[in-house]
């Protein structure tokens, strides 16, 4: 038994709408996922919310990582020194 033409049109229309939505999410400047990750990074890095330019935020992030690694090394050295 064949399905009505109206139903076929609805299925085709829904499929086309889904394809349009997928294309919108994959292309364009500053995708939503990237913006969300940048906002999270701005929250994690001290002073990151004042960084409006991505290069400045990246620089602050690298400085913060180096600072945290240095702090970890110092604390580990102190811990090893007093654990003997």
PDB file of N, CA, C and O in Angstrom:
ATOM      1  N   UNK A   1       0.840  -1.185   0.000  1.00  0.00           N
ATOM      2  CA  UNK A   1       0.000   0.000   0.000  1.00  0.00           C
ATOM      3  C   UNK A   1       0.881   1.243   0.000  1.00  0.00           C
ATOM      4  O   UNK A   1       1.837   1.335   0.771  1.00  0.00           O
ATOM      5  N   UNK A   2       0.563   2.176  -0.849  1.00  0.00           N
ATOM      6  CA  UNK A   2       1.371   3.373  -1.023  1.00  0.00           C
ATOM      7  C   UNK A   2       0.953   4.452  -0.018  1.00  0.00           C
ATOM      8  O   UNK A   2      -0.228   4.616   0.289  1.00  0.00           O
ATOM      9  N   UNK A   3       1.958   5.186   0.486  1.00  0.00           N
ATOM     10  CA  UNK A   3       1.680   6.239   1.454  1.00  0.00           C
ATOM     11  C   UNK A   3       1.151   7.486   0.746  1.00  0.00           C
ATOM     12  O   UNK A   3       1.484   7.725  -0.415  1.00  0.00           O
ATOM     13  N   UNK A   4       0.346   8.268   1.422  1.00  0.00           N
ATOM     14  CA  UNK A   4      -0.188   9.478   0.792  1.00  0.00           C
ATOM     15  C   UNK A   4       0.931  10.466   0.436  1.00  0.00           C
ATOM     16  O   UNK A   4       1.981  10.493   1.077  1.00  0.00           O
ATOM     17  N   UNK A   5       0.682  11.274  -0.600  1.00  0.00           N
ATOM     18  CA  UNK A   5       1.679  12.244  -1.064  1.00  0.00           C
ATOM     19  C   UNK A   5       1.981  13.297   0.001  1.00  0.00           C
ATOM     20  O   UNK A   5       3.112  13.770   0.111  1.00  0.00           O
ATOM     21  N   UNK A   6       0.979  13.655   0.772  1.00  0.00           N
ATOM     22  CA  UNK A   6       1.168  14.665   1.804  1.00  0.00           C
ATOM     23  C   UNK A   6       2.213  14.189   2.827  1.00  0.00           C
ATOM     24  O   UNK A   6       3.062  14.968   3.260  1.00  0.00           O
ATOM     25  N   UNK A   7       2.144  12.924   3.201  1.00  0.00           N
ATOM     26  CA  UNK A   7       3.094  12.355   4.161  1.00  0.00           C
ATOM     27  C   UNK A   7       4.505  12.374   3.573  1.00  0.00           C
ATOM     28  O   UNK A   7       5.463  12.713   4.269  1.00  0.00           O
ATOM     29  N   UNK A   8       4.635  12.015   2.301  1.00  0.00           N
ATOM     30  CA  UNK A   8       5.951  12.007   1.652  1.00  0.00           C
ATOM     31  C   UNK A   8       6.549  13.406   1.634  1.00  0.00           C
ATOM     32  O   UNK A   8       7.746  13.575   1.868  1.00  0.00           O
ATOM     33  N   UNK A   9       5.718  14.411   1.354  1.00  0.00           N
ATOM     34  CA  UNK A   9       6.208  15.798   1.344  1.00  0.00           C
ATOM     35  C   UNK A   9       6.698  16.217   2.730  1.00  0.00           C
ATOM     36  O   UNK A   9       7.714  16.900   2.858  1.00  0.00           O
ATOM     37  N   UNK A  10       5.971  15.804   3.758  1.00  0.00           N
ATOM     38  CA  UNK A  10       6.357  16.158   5.124  1.00  0.00           C
ATOM     39  C   UNK A  10       7.707  15.535   5.481  1.00  0.00           C
ATOM     40  O   UNK A  10       8.546  16.189   6.102  1.00  0.00           O
ATOM     41  N   UNK A  11       7.921  14.280   5.093  1.00  0.00           N
ATOM     42  CA  UNK A  11       9.175  13.594   5.393  1.00  0.00           C
ATOM     43  C   UNK A  11      10.325  14.276   4.666  1.00  0.00           C
ATOM     44  O   UNK A  11      11.383  14.496   5.257  1.00  0.00           O
ATOM     45  N   UNK A  12      10.139  14.612   3.402  1.00  0.00           N
ATOM     46  CA  UNK A  12      11.175  15.280   2.623  1.00  0.00           C
ATOM     47  C   UNK A  12      11.487  16.648   3.228  1.00  0.00           C
ATOM     48  O   UNK A  12      12.653  17.030   3.327  1.00  0.00           O
ATOM     49  N   UNK A  13      10.458  17.382   3.630  1.00  0.00           N
ATOM     50  CA  UNK A  13      10.647  18.705   4.203  1.00  0.00           C
ATOM     51  C   UNK A  13      11.420  18.615   5.525  1.00  0.00           C
ATOM     52  O   UNK A  13      12.312  19.428   5.767  1.00  0.00           O
ATOM     53  N   UNK A  14      11.100  17.654   6.369  1.00  0.00           N
ATOM     54  CA  UNK A  14      11.801  17.483   7.642  1.00  0.00           C
ATOM     55  C   UNK A  14      13.258  17.129   7.403  1.00  0.00           C
ATOM     56  O   UNK A  14      14.136  17.633   8.103  1.00  0.00           O
ATOM     57  N   UNK A  15      13.529  16.280   6.437  1.00  0.00           N
ATOM     58  CA  UNK A  15      14.901  15.887   6.126  1.00  0.00           C
ATOM     59  C   UNK A  15      15.699  17.086   5.640  1.00  0.00           C
ATOM     60  O   UNK A  15      16.862  17.249   6.009  1.00  0.00           O
ATOM     61  N   UNK A  16      15.087  17.925   4.817  1.00  0.00           N
ATOM     62  CA  UNK A  16      15.772  19.111   4.318  1.00  0.00           C
ATOM     63  C   UNK A  16      16.082  20.077   5.458  1.00  0.00           C
ATOM     64  O   UNK A  16      17.165  20.660   5.493  1.00  0.00           O
ATOM     65  N   UNK A  17      15.148  20.252   6.387  1.00  0.00           N
ATOM     66  CA  UNK A  17      15.379  21.133   7.524  1.00  0.00           C
ATOM     67  C   UNK A  17      16.530  20.636   8.398  1.00  0.00           C
ATOM     68  O   UNK A  17      17.338  21.432   8.876  1.00  0.00           O
ATOM     69  N   UNK A  18      16.604  19.328   8.604  1.00  0.00           N
ATOM     70  CA  UNK A  18      17.694  18.761   9.399  1.00  0.00           C
ATOM     71  C   UNK A  18      19.031  19.006   8.725  1.00  0.00           C
ATOM     72  O   UNK A  18      20.012  19.337   9.391  1.00  0.00           O
ATOM     73  N   UNK A  19      19.079  18.845   7.396  1.00  0.00           N
ATOM     74  CA  UNK A  19      20.322  19.074   6.661  1.00  0.00           C
ATOM     75  C   UNK A  19      20.756  20.530   6.754  1.00  0.00           C
ATOM     76  O   UNK A  19      21.949  20.812   6.870  1.00  0.00           O
ATOM     77  N   UNK A  20      19.814  21.448   6.704  1.00  0.00           N
ATOM     78  CA  UNK A  20      20.142  22.870   6.816  1.00  0.00           C
ATOM     79  C   UNK A  20      20.724  23.176   8.192  1.00  0.00           C
ATOM     80  O   UNK A  20      21.693  23.926   8.302  1.00  0.00           O
ATOM     81  N   UNK A  21      20.141  22.603   9.238  1.00  0.00           N
ATOM     82  CA  UNK A  21      20.630  22.832  10.596  1.00  0.00           C
ATOM     83  C   UNK A  21      22.043  22.294  10.755  1.00  0.00           C
ATOM     84  O   UNK A  21      22.881  22.939  11.384  1.00  0.00           O
ATOM     85  N   UNK A  22      22.317  21.136  10.202  1.00  0.00           N
ATOM     86  CA  UNK A  22      23.657  20.558  10.303  1.00  0.00           C
ATOM     87  C   UNK A  22      24.680  21.446   9.621  1.00  0.00           C
ATOM     88  O   UNK A  22      25.770  21.656  10.153  1.00  0.00           O
ATOM     89  N   UNK A  23      24.350  21.963   8.466  1.00  0.00           N
ATOM     90  CA  UNK A  23      25.283  22.819   7.746  1.00  0.00           C
ATOM     91  C   UNK A  23      25.564  24.096   8.517  1.00  0.00           C
ATOM     92  O   UNK A  23      26.698  24.573   8.527  1.00  0.00           O
ATOM     93  N   UNK A  24      24.562  24.651   9.156  1.00  0.00           N
ATOM     94  CA  UNK A  24      24.762  25.878   9.916  1.00  0.00           C
ATOM     95  C   UNK A  24      25.716  25.665  11.067  1.00  0.00           C
ATOM     96  O   UNK A  24      26.522  26.548  11.363  1.00  0.00           O
ATOM     97  N   UNK A  25      25.653  24.521  11.725  1.00  0.00           N
ATOM     98  CA  UNK A  25      26.511  24.254  12.868  1.00  0.00           C
ATOM     99  C   UNK A  25      27.954  23.989  12.459  1.00  0.00           C
ATOM    100  O   UNK A  25      28.871  24.267  13.232  1.00  0.00           O
ATOM    101  N   UNK A  26      28.172  23.460  11.265  1.00  0.00           N
ATOM    102  CA  UNK A  26      29.525  23.111  10.855  1.00  0.00           C
ATOM    103  C   UNK A  26      30.283  24.286  10.265  1.00  0.00           C
ATOM    104  O   UNK A  26      31.513  24.302  10.315  1.00  0.00           O
ATOM    105  N   UNK A  27      29.603  25.249   9.721  1.00  0.00           N
ATOM    106  CA  UNK A  27      30.281  26.350   9.060  1.00  0.00           C
ATOM    107  C   UNK A  27      30.003  27.654   9.785  1.00  0.00           C
ATOM    108  O   UNK A  27      29.180  27.719  10.698  1.00  0.00           O
ATOM    109  N   UNK A  28      30.698  28.672   9.362  1.00  0.00           N
ATOM    110  CA  UNK A  28      30.467  29.988   9.937  1.00  0.00           C
ATOM    111  C   UNK A  28      31.633  30.418  10.791  1.00  0.00           C
ATOM    112  O   UNK A  28      32.502  29.620  11.143  1.00  0.00           O
ATOM    113  N   UNK A  29      31.635  31.679  11.114  1.00  0.00           N
ATOM    114  CA  UNK A  29      32.714  32.246  11.906  1.00  0.00           C
ATOM    115  C   UNK A  29      32.391  32.083  13.383  1.00  0.00           C
ATOM    116  O   UNK A  29      31.290  32.415  13.824  1.00  0.00           O
ATOM    117  N   UNK A  30      33.353  31.572  14.147  1.00  0.00           N
ATOM    118  CA  UNK A  30      33.175  31.442  15.589  1.00  0.00           C
ATOM    119  C   UNK A  30      32.045  30.510  15.954  1.00  0.00           C
ATOM    120  O   UNK A  30      31.000  30.953  16.433  1.00  0.00           O
ATOM    121  N   UNK A  31      32.241  29.238  15.737  1.00  0.00           N
ATOM    122  CA  UNK A  31      31.178  28.288  16.051  1.00  0.00           C
ATOM    123  C   UNK A  31      30.836  28.351  17.533  1.00  0.00           C
ATOM    124  O   UNK A  31      31.651  28.790  18.345  1.00  0.00           O
ATOM    125  N   UNK A  32      29.653  27.922  17.877  1.00  0.00           N
ATOM    126  CA  UNK A  32      29.181  27.970  19.253  1.00  0.00           C
ATOM    127  C   UNK A  32      30.041  27.139  20.192  1.00  0.00           C
ATOM    128  O   UNK A  32      30.254  27.524  21.342  1.00  0.00           O
ATOM    129  N   UNK A  33      30.536  26.010  19.716  1.00  0.00           N
ATOM    130  CA  UNK A  33      31.370  25.151  20.543  1.00  0.00           C
ATOM    131  C   UNK A  33      32.687  25.847  20.890  1.00  0.00           C
ATOM    132  O   UNK A  33      33.149  25.781  22.029  1.00  0.00           O
ATOM    133  N   UNK A  34      33.277  26.502  19.917  1.00  0.00           N
ATOM    134  CA  UNK A  34      34.529  27.219  20.156  1.00  0.00           C
ATOM    135  C   UNK A  34      34.314  28.364  21.137  1.00  0.00           C
ATOM    136  O   UNK A  34      35.126  28.566  22.040  1.00  0.00           O
ATOM    137  N   UNK A  35      33.241  29.105  20.970  1.00  0.00           N
ATOM    138  CA  UNK A  35      32.943  30.210  21.882  1.00  0.00           C
ATOM    139  C   UNK A  35      32.723  29.709  23.299  1.00  0.00           C
ATOM    140  O   UNK A  35      33.143  30.357  24.258  1.00  0.00           O
ATOM    141  N   UNK A  36      32.070  28.564  23.442  1.00  0.00           N
ATOM    142  CA  UNK A  36      31.834  27.997  24.765  1.00  0.00           C
ATOM    143  C   UNK A  36      33.159  27.600  25.416  1.00  0.00           C
ATOM    144  O   UNK A  36      33.347  27.818  26.613  1.00  0.00           O
ATOM    145  N   UNK A  37      34.068  27.027  24.649  1.00  0.00           N
ATOM    146  CA  UNK A  37      35.370  26.637  25.188  1.00  0.00           C
ATOM    147  C   UNK A  37      36.190  27.855  25.583  1.00  0.00           C
ATOM    148  O   UNK A  37      36.884  27.831  26.600  1.00  0.00           O
ATOM    149  N   UNK A  38      36.117  28.907  24.801  1.00  0.00           N
ATOM    150  CA  UNK A  38      36.843  30.135  25.133  1.00  0.00           C
ATOM    151  C   UNK A  38      36.294  30.730  26.428  1.00  0.00           C
ATOM    152  O   UNK A  38      37.066  31.187  27.270  1.00  0.00           O
ATOM    153  N   UNK A  39      34.989  30.731  26.596  1.00  0.00           N
ATOM    154  CA  UNK A  39      34.391  31.249  27.833  1.00  0.00           C
ATOM    155  C   UNK A  39      34.820  30.438  29.045  1.00  0.00           C
ATOM    156  O   UNK A  39      35.115  31.002  30.098  1.00  0.00           O
ATOM    157  N   UNK A  40      34.858  29.116  28.902  1.00  0.00           N
ATOM    158  CA  UNK A  40      35.312  28.262  30.008  1.00  0.00           C
ATOM    159  C   UNK A  40      36.760  28.570  30.364  1.00  0.00           C
ATOM    160  O   UNK A  40      37.115  28.652  31.540  1.00  0.00           O
ATOM    161  N   UNK A  41      37.590  28.740  29.344  1.00  0.00           N
ATOM    162  CA  UNK A  41      38.992  29.055  29.570  1.00  0.00           C
ATOM    163  C   UNK A  41      39.135  30.414  30.249  1.00  0.00           C
ATOM    164  O   UNK A  41      39.973  30.581  31.135  1.00  0.00           O
ATOM    165  N   UNK A  42      38.330  31.372  29.842  1.00  0.00           N
ATOM    166  CA  UNK A  42      38.373  32.688  30.472  1.00  0.00           C
ATOM    167  C   UNK A  42      38.029  32.600  31.953  1.00  0.00           C
ATOM    168  O   UNK A  42      38.567  33.361  32.757  1.00  0.00           O
ATOM    169  N   UNK A  43      37.147  31.689  32.321  1.00  0.00           N
ATOM    170  CA  UNK A  43      36.764  31.536  33.720  1.00  0.00           C
ATOM    171  C   UNK A  43      37.891  30.863  34.506  1.00  0.00           C
ATOM    172  O   UNK A  43      38.150  31.234  35.651  1.00  0.00           O
ATOM    173  N   UNK A  44      38.558  29.882  33.907  1.00  0.00           N
ATOM    174  CA  UNK A  44      39.599  29.131  34.599  1.00  0.00           C
ATOM    175  C   UNK A  44      40.875  29.930  34.835  1.00  0.00           C
ATOM    176  O   UNK A  44      41.513  29.784  35.877  1.00  0.00           O
ATOM    177  N   UNK A  45      41.250  30.766  33.885  1.00  0.00           N
ATOM    178  CA  UNK A  45      42.505  31.510  33.960  1.00  0.00           C
ATOM    179  C   UNK A  45      42.286  32.806  34.731  1.00  0.00           C
ATOM    180  O   UNK A  45      41.384  33.575  34.398  1.00  0.00           O
ATOM    181  N   UNK A  46      43.105  33.062  35.767  1.00  0.00           N
ATOM    182  CA  UNK A  46      42.979  34.334  36.498  1.00  0.00           C
ATOM    183  C   UNK A  46      43.209  35.519  35.558  1.00  0.00           C
ATOM    184  O   UNK A  46      44.217  35.573  34.854  1.00  0.00           O
ATOM    185  N   UNK A  47      42.286  36.450  35.553  1.00  0.00           N
ATOM    186  CA  UNK A  47      42.366  37.611  34.668  1.00  0.00           C
ATOM    187  C   UNK A  47      41.939  37.309  33.246  1.00  0.00           C
ATOM    188  O   UNK A  47      42.059  38.172  32.377  1.00  0.00           O
ATOM    189  N   UNK A  48      41.448  36.121  32.988  1.00  0.00           N
ATOM    190  CA  UNK A  48      41.066  35.720  31.636  1.00  0.00           C
ATOM    191  C   UNK A  48      39.818  36.418  31.128  1.00  0.00           C
ATOM    192  O   UNK A  48      39.644  36.577  29.920  1.00  0.00           O
ATOM    193  N   UNK A  49      38.953  36.835  32.032  1.00  0.00           N
ATOM    194  CA  UNK A  49      37.710  37.487  31.594  1.00  0.00           C
ATOM    195  C   UNK A  49      37.976  38.876  31.025  1.00  0.00           C
ATOM    196  O   UNK A  49      37.141  39.431  30.312  1.00  0.00           O
ATOM    197  N   UNK A  50      39.136  39.432  31.342  1.00  0.00           N
ATOM    198  CA  UNK A  50      39.482  40.747  30.782  1.00  0.00           C
ATOM    199  C   UNK A  50      40.113  40.623  29.407  1.00  0.00           C
ATOM    200  O   UNK A  50      40.285  41.624  28.712  1.00  0.00           O
ATOM    201  N   UNK A  51      40.464  39.394  29.002  1.00  0.00           N
ATOM    202  CA  UNK A  51      41.114  39.164  27.708  1.00  0.00           C
ATOM    203  C   UNK A  51      40.068  39.082  26.611  1.00  0.00           C
ATOM    204  O   UNK A  51      39.279  38.138  26.556  1.00  0.00           O
ATOM    205  N   UNK A  52      40.069  40.065  25.752  1.00  0.00           N
ATOM    206  CA  UNK A  52      39.107  40.071  24.656  1.00  0.00           C
ATOM    207  C   UNK A  52      39.678  39.467  23.386  1.00  0.00           C
ATOM    208  O   UNK A  52      38.931  39.057  22.497  1.00  0.00           O
ATOM    209  N   UNK A  53      40.987  39.412  23.299  1.00  0.00           N
ATOM    210  CA  UNK A  53      41.628  38.908  22.093  1.00  0.00           C
ATOM    211  C   UNK A  53      42.126  37.482  22.337  1.00  0.00           C
ATOM    212  O   UNK A  53      42.737  37.223  23.374  1.00  0.00           O
ATOM    213  N   UNK A  54      41.882  36.552  21.410  1.00  0.00           N
ATOM    214  CA  UNK A  54      42.287  35.154  21.611  1.00  0.00           C
ATOM    215  C   UNK A  54      43.790  34.977  21.831  1.00  0.00           C
ATOM    216  O   UNK A  54      44.198  34.117  22.611  1.00  0.00           O
ATOM    217  N   UNK A  55      44.619  35.779  21.154  1.00  0.00           N
ATOM    218  CA  UNK A  55      46.065  35.658  21.335  1.00  0.00           C
ATOM    219  C   UNK A  55      46.473  36.012  22.758  1.00  0.00           C
ATOM    220  O   UNK A  55      47.335  35.356  23.343  1.00  0.00           O
ATOM    221  N   UNK A  56      45.862  37.037  23.307  1.00  0.00           N
ATOM    222  CA  UNK A  56      46.156  37.443  24.675  1.00  0.00           C
ATOM    223  C   UNK A  56      45.705  36.366  25.663  1.00  0.00           C
ATOM    224  O   UNK A  56      46.406  36.082  26.634  1.00  0.00           O
ATOM    225  N   UNK A  57      44.552  35.777  25.421  1.00  0.00           N
ATOM    226  CA  UNK A  57      44.056  34.703  26.287  1.00  0.00           C
ATOM    227  C   UNK A  57      44.984  33.495  26.217  1.00  0.00           C
ATOM    228  O   UNK A  57      45.265  32.877  27.244  1.00  0.00           O
ATOM    229  N   UNK A  58      45.458  33.153  25.034  1.00  0.00           N
ATOM    230  CA  UNK A  58      46.380  32.034  24.879  1.00  0.00           C
ATOM    231  C   UNK A  58      47.691  32.311  25.615  1.00  0.00           C
ATOM    232  O   UNK A  58      48.236  31.425  26.274  1.00  0.00           O
ATOM    233  N   UNK A  59      48.184  33.517  25.504  1.00  0.00           N
ATOM    234  CA  UNK A  59      49.416  33.902  26.197  1.00  0.00           C
ATOM    235  C   UNK A  59      49.247  33.793  27.711  1.00  0.00           C
ATOM    236  O   UNK A  59      50.116  33.259  28.401  1.00  0.00           O
ATOM    237  N   UNK A  60      48.131  34.300  28.223  1.00  0.00           N
ATOM    238  CA  UNK A  60      47.855  34.208  29.660  1.00  0.00           C
ATOM    239  C   UNK A  60      47.729  32.752  30.101  1.00  0.00           C
ATOM    240  O   UNK A  60      48.172  32.391  31.191  1.00  0.00           O
ATOM    241  N   UNK A  61      47.133  31.929  29.266  1.00  0.00           N
ATOM    242  CA  UNK A  61      46.978  30.512  29.585  1.00  0.00           C
ATOM    243  C   UNK A  61      48.336  29.831  29.685  1.00  0.00           C
ATOM    244  O   UNK A  61      48.584  29.068  30.619  1.00  0.00           O
ATOM    245  N   UNK A  62      49.215  30.105  28.728  1.00  0.00           N
ATOM    246  CA  UNK A  62      50.548  29.511  28.760  1.00  0.00           C
ATOM    247  C   UNK A  62      51.324  29.968  29.991  1.00  0.00           C
ATOM    248  O   UNK A  62      51.995  29.161  30.635  1.00  0.00           O
ATOM    249  N   UNK A  63      51.240  31.246  30.319  1.00  0.00           N
ATOM    250  CA  UNK A  63      51.914  31.758  31.516  1.00  0.00           C
ATOM    251  C   UNK A  63      51.374  31.089  32.776  1.00  0.00           C
ATOM    252  O   UNK A  63      52.137  30.757  33.683  1.00  0.00           O
ATOM    253  N   UNK A  64      50.073  30.896  32.828  1.00  0.00           N
ATOM    254  CA  UNK A  64      49.454  30.277  33.991  1.00  0.00           C
ATOM    255  C   UNK A  64      49.893  28.816  34.134  1.00  0.00           C
ATOM    256  O   UNK A  64      50.138  28.349  35.246  1.00  0.00           O
ATOM    257  N   UNK A  65      49.992  28.099  33.018  1.00  0.00           N
ATOM    258  CA  UNK A  65      50.435  26.701  33.052  1.00  0.00           C
ATOM    259  C   UNK A  65      51.872  26.620  33.561  1.00  0.00           C
ATOM    260  O   UNK A  65      52.188  25.779  34.403  1.00  0.00           O
ATOM    261  N   UNK A  66      52.744  27.493  33.051  1.00  0.00           N
ATOM    262  CA  UNK A  66      54.137  27.506  33.505  1.00  0.00           C
ATOM    263  C   UNK A  66      54.196  27.825  34.996  1.00  0.00           C
ATOM    264  O   UNK A  66      54.948  27.194  35.739  1.00  0.00           O
ATOM    265  N   UNK A  67      53.415  28.792  35.428  1.00  0.00           N
ATOM    266  CA  UNK A  67      53.380  29.171  36.843  1.00  0.00           C
ATOM    267  C   UNK A  67      52.923  28.004  37.713  1.00  0.00           C
ATOM    268  O   UNK A  67      53.511  27.753  38.766  1.00  0.00           O
ATOM    269  N   UNK A  68      51.900  27.300  37.294  1.00  0.00           N
ATOM    270  CA  UNK A  68      51.390  26.172  38.071  1.00  0.00           C
ATOM    271  C   UNK A  68      52.396  25.013  38.115  1.00  0.00           C
ATOM    272  O   UNK A  68      52.538  24.352  39.143  1.00  0.00           O
ATOM    273  N   UNK A  69      53.092  24.770  36.998  1.00  0.00           N
ATOM    274  CA  UNK A  69      54.116  23.717  36.989  1.00  0.00           C
ATOM    275  C   UNK A  69      55.253  24.060  37.948  1.00  0.00           C
ATOM    276  O   UNK A  69      55.733  23.191  38.675  1.00  0.00           O
ATOM    277  N   UNK A  70      55.683  25.315  37.953  1.00  0.00           N
ATOM    278  CA  UNK A  70      56.737  25.750  38.855  1.00  0.00           C
ATOM    279  C   UNK A  70      56.301  25.615  40.310  1.00  0.00           C
ATOM    280  O   UNK A  70      57.069  25.165  41.160  1.00  0.00           O
ATOM    281  N   UNK A  71      55.079  26.003  40.582  1.00  0.00           N
ATOM    282  CA  UNK A  71      54.537  25.893  41.935  1.00  0.00           C
ATOM    283  C   UNK A  71      54.490  24.423  42.380  1.00  0.00           C
ATOM    284  O   UNK A  71      54.815  24.107  43.525  1.00  0.00           O
ATOM    285  N   UNK A  72      54.092  23.545  41.484  1.00  0.00           N
ATOM    286  CA  UNK A  72      54.037  22.123  41.784  1.00  0.00           C
ATOM    287  C   UNK A  72      55.425  21.568  42.089  1.00  0.00           C
ATOM    288  O   UNK A  72      55.589  20.786  43.026  1.00  0.00           O
ATOM    289  N   UNK A  73      56.424  21.970  41.302  1.00  0.00           N
ATOM    290  CA  UNK A  73      57.791  21.506  41.531  1.00  0.00           C
ATOM    291  C   UNK A  73      58.307  21.968  42.890  1.00  0.00           C
ATOM    292  O   UNK A  73      58.970  21.209  43.597  1.00  0.00           O
ATOM    293  N   UNK A  74      58.005  23.208  43.253  1.00  0.00           N
ATOM    294  CA  UNK A  74      58.457  23.734  44.548  1.00  0.00           C
ATOM    295  C   UNK A  74      57.786  22.972  45.684  1.00  0.00           C
ATOM    296  O   UNK A  74      58.456  22.567  46.633  1.00  0.00           O
ATOM    297  N   UNK A  75      56.485  22.773  45.601  1.00  0.00           N
ATOM    298  CA  UNK A  75      55.778  22.062  46.652  1.00  0.00           C
ATOM    299  C   UNK A  75      56.238  20.617  46.771  1.00  0.00           C
ATOM    300  O   UNK A  75      56.339  20.077  47.872  1.00  0.00           O
ATOM    301  N   UNK A  76      56.517  19.993  45.626  1.00  0.00           N
ATOM    302  CA  UNK A  76      57.002  18.614  45.659  1.00  0.00           C
ATOM    303  C   UNK A  76      58.389  18.555  46.302  1.00  0.00           C
ATOM    304  O   UNK A  76      58.669  17.647  47.083  1.00  0.00           O
ATOM    305  N   UNK A  77      59.248  19.507  45.983  1.00  0.00           N
ATOM    306  CA  UNK A  77      60.590  19.552  46.583  1.00  0.00           C
ATOM    307  C   UNK A  77      60.492  19.754  48.089  1.00  0.00           C
ATOM    308  O   UNK A  77      61.212  19.105  48.849  1.00  0.00           O
ATOM    309  N   UNK A  78      59.618  20.637  48.523  1.00  0.00           N
ATOM    310  CA  UNK A  78      59.426  20.858  49.968  1.00  0.00           C
ATOM    311  C   UNK A  78      58.881  19.602  50.654  1.00  0.00           C
ATOM    312  O   UNK A  78      59.298  19.253  51.759  1.00  0.00           O
ATOM    313  N   UNK A  79      57.960  18.941  49.991  1.00  0.00           N
ATOM    314  CA  UNK A  79      57.391  17.725  50.547  1.00  0.00           C
ATOM    315  C   UNK A  79      58.448  16.636  50.684  1.00  0.00           C
ATOM    316  O   UNK A  79      58.517  15.948  51.702  1.00  0.00           O
ATOM    317  N   UNK A  80      59.278  16.487  49.641  1.00  0.00           N
ATOM    318  CA  UNK A  80      60.350  15.484  49.696  1.00  0.00           C
ATOM    319  C   UNK A  80      61.374  15.813  50.772  1.00  0.00           C
ATOM    320  O   UNK A  80      61.917  14.914  51.415  1.00  0.00           O
ATOM    321  N   UNK A  81      61.635  17.081  50.965  1.00  0.00           N
ATOM    322  CA  UNK A  81      62.623  17.505  51.953  1.00  0.00           C
ATOM    323  C   UNK A  81      62.152  17.194  53.365  1.00  0.00           C
ATOM    324  O   UNK A  81      62.952  16.769  54.198  1.00  0.00           O
ATOM    325  N   UNK A  82      60.885  17.396  53.651  1.00  0.00           N
ATOM    326  CA  UNK A  82      60.374  17.195  55.010  1.00  0.00           C
ATOM    327  C   UNK A  82      59.875  15.770  55.268  1.00  0.00           C
ATOM    328  O   UNK A  82      59.594  15.420  56.414  1.00  0.00           O
ATOM    329  N   UNK A  83      59.761  14.952  54.237  1.00  0.00           N
ATOM    330  CA  UNK A  83      59.273  13.581  54.443  1.00  0.00           C
ATOM    331  C   UNK A  83      60.399  12.632  54.876  1.00  0.00           C
ATOM    332  O   UNK A  83      60.123  11.502  55.279  1.00  0.00           O
ATOM    333  N   UNK A  84      61.634  13.065  54.802  1.00  0.00           N
ATOM    334  CA  UNK A  84      62.766  12.200  55.212  1.00  0.00           C
ATOM    335  C   UNK A  84      62.856  12.120  56.661  1.00  0.00           C
ATOM    336  O   UNK A  84      63.739  11.444  57.188  1.00  0.00           O
TER     337      UNK A  84
END
